Amino acid sequence: MELRHRALQVLCLADPEQKAAAALDLQAQAATLSIADSPPAAPTDPSALPGRPARPELRRHTEVARRSPATAEGRAVLIHAIAHIEFNAINLALDAVWRFDGMPAAYYTDWMLVAGEEARHFRMLRDHLRQQGHDYGDFPAHQGLWTMCEKTRHDIVARMALVPRTLEARGLDATPQIQAKLRQVGTPDALAAVGILDIILRDEVGHVAIGNHWYRWLCEREGLDPETHYGALVRQYEAPRLKPPFNEAARRKAGFSDAELRWLQQA
């Protein structure tokens, strides 16, 4: 079976463990599979995209309570929220593989690499939750990442601009702050979470770099100025406003220019 068709099948899986395992398996096979010249047919039932379990309960982001990591339950809520982001990130990468036509083979294998790494992140966080007596699905969550995925489903330039290099790049800024709070707590589970987040942050720099690369590649192909066009896309799609502090070192590693970092500070 061709890579893009299989990616759509994995995207439609509802069970989190099955999806993570299938994403890792497909990543391992990606280099040996043909890409597919024509797109796979989308499911007739739109609710099948993405496949998701019955739990967690999904709410608006303003309705999802935050709790202090100073308590064991507060730390579980925090790790659950990050696990949900990583589960959504598997879906986002798989969607980037199956949905968009006419890209070089490296584009599809890049996003399969991302899908596999996000699956590893999800598994690490879920295992950590289970060690604390909880599991994925125990707390409410929100769908902010997938909402932008739906908004940009007909525009690959907007997808590359607003999902990896906007929403996912927020993790580069937020992760060190989360780690600092967990270190301050200092319990064994909190410090174990810091170690997991070290791995995630390292990998996410690479994921954002992939988004930056393909965004600029697309802008060059279509004769667009990447910095000017980015601001236009933020306004057109009503992307969330990013707030400082920004992890400038990680963003530079991920390919953001000095001009883009200045724009973030001014915006």
Residue pairs with C-beta under 8 A, 6 or more apart in sequence:
1 33
2 33
2 34
2 35
2 36
2 40
3 26
3 30
3 33
3 34
3 35
3 36
3 97
3 108
3 112
4 35
4 36
4 39
4 40
4 97
4 98
4 108
5 36
5 40
5 98
6 26
6 33
7 26
7 94
7 97
7 98
7 112
7 115
8 40
8 42
8 43
8 94
8 98
9 22
10 19
10 22
10 23
10 26
10 94
10 115
11 49
11 50
11 51
11 91
11 94
11 95
11 98
12 43
12 48
12 49
12 50
12 51
13 19
13 22
13 51
14 51
14 52
14 53
15 51
15 53
16 53
16 87
16 122
16 126
16 136
17 123
19 51
19 87
19 90
19 119
20 90
20 119
20 120
20 122
20 123
21 119
23 90
23 93
23 94
23 115
23 116
23 118
23 119
24 116
24 119
24 120
26 112
26 115
26 116
27 112
27 113
27 115
27 116
27 119
28 116
30 108
30 109
30 112
30 113
31 109
35 105
35 108
38 101
39 98
39 99
39 101
40 98
42 49
43 49
49 95
50 88
50 91
50 94
50 95
50 146
52 91
53 137
54 137
55 137
55 138
56 80
56 84
56 136
56 137
56 138
56 139
56 140
56 141
57 140
57 141
58 140
58 141
58 142
58 143
59 140
59 141
59 142
60 142
61 142
61 144
63 140
63 142
64 81
64 140
64 141
64 142
65 77
65 140
66 77
67 73
67 74
67 77
67 78
68 74
69 75
69 78
69 178
69 181
69 182
69 185
69 190
70 185
72 132
72 187
72 189
75 132
75 182
75 185
75 187
75 189
75 190
75 193
76 129
76 132
76 133
76 134
76 138
76 139
77 139
78 178
78 193
79 125
79 128
79 129
79 132
79 193
80 129
80 134
80 136
80 138
80 139
80 141
81 139
81 141
82 125
82 178
82 197
82 200
83 122
83 125
83 126
83 129
83 136
84 136
84 141
84 142
85 145
85 171
86 118
86 121
86 122
86 125
86 200
87 122
87 136
88 143
88 145
88 146
89 114
89 118
89 121
89 122
89 145
89 168
89 207
90 115
90 118
90 119
90 122
91 146
91 149
92 145
92 146
92 149
92 163
92 164
92 168
93 111
93 112
93 114
93 115
93 118
94 111
94 115
95 149
95 153
96 111
96 114
96 159
96 163
97 108
97 111
97 112
97 115
99 153
100 107
100 156
100 159
103 156
103 214
107 214
110 210
110 213
110 214
111 210
113 210
114 207
114 210
117 203
117 206
117 207
118 207
121 196
121 199
121 200
121 203
122 136
124 196
124 199
124 200
125 136
125 196
126 135
126 136
128 189
128 192
128 193
128 196
129 135
129 136
129 138
131 189
132 189
144 167
144 240
145 163
145 167
145 168
148 162
148 163
148 166
148 167
148 237
148 239
149 159
149 163
151 158
151 162
151 237
152 158
152 159
152 162
152 163
152 237
153 159
156 218
157 215
157 218
157 219
157 222
157 224
157 229
157 233
158 233
158 236
158 237
160 211
160 214
160 215
160 218
161 215
161 229
161 230
161 233
161 234
162 233
162 234
162 237
162 239
163 211
164 207
164 208
164 210
164 211
164 212
164 215
165 208
165 211
165 212
165 215
165 254
165 256
166 234
166 239
166 240
166 242
167 239
167 240
168 204
168 207
168 208
168 211
169 208
169 211
169 242
169 251
169 254
169 256
170 240
170 242
171 200
171 201
171 204
172 201
172 204
172 205
172 208
172 247
172 250
172 251
172 254
173 242
173 244
173 245
173 246
173 247
173 250
173 251
175 197
175 200
175 201
175 204
175 247
176 201
176 247
177 245
178 197
179 194
179 197
179 198
182 190
182 191
182 193
182 194
182 197
183 190
183 191
183 194
201 250
205 250
205 253
205 254
206 254
208 251
208 254
208 255
209 253
209 254
209 255
212 254
212 255
212 256
213 255
215 226
215 230
216 226
216 255
218 224
219 225
219 226
219 229
227 257
227 259
227 260
227 263
230 260
230 263
231 263
233 239
241 267
242 264
242 267
244 264
244 265
246 261
246 264
246 265
248 261
251 260
251 261
252 261
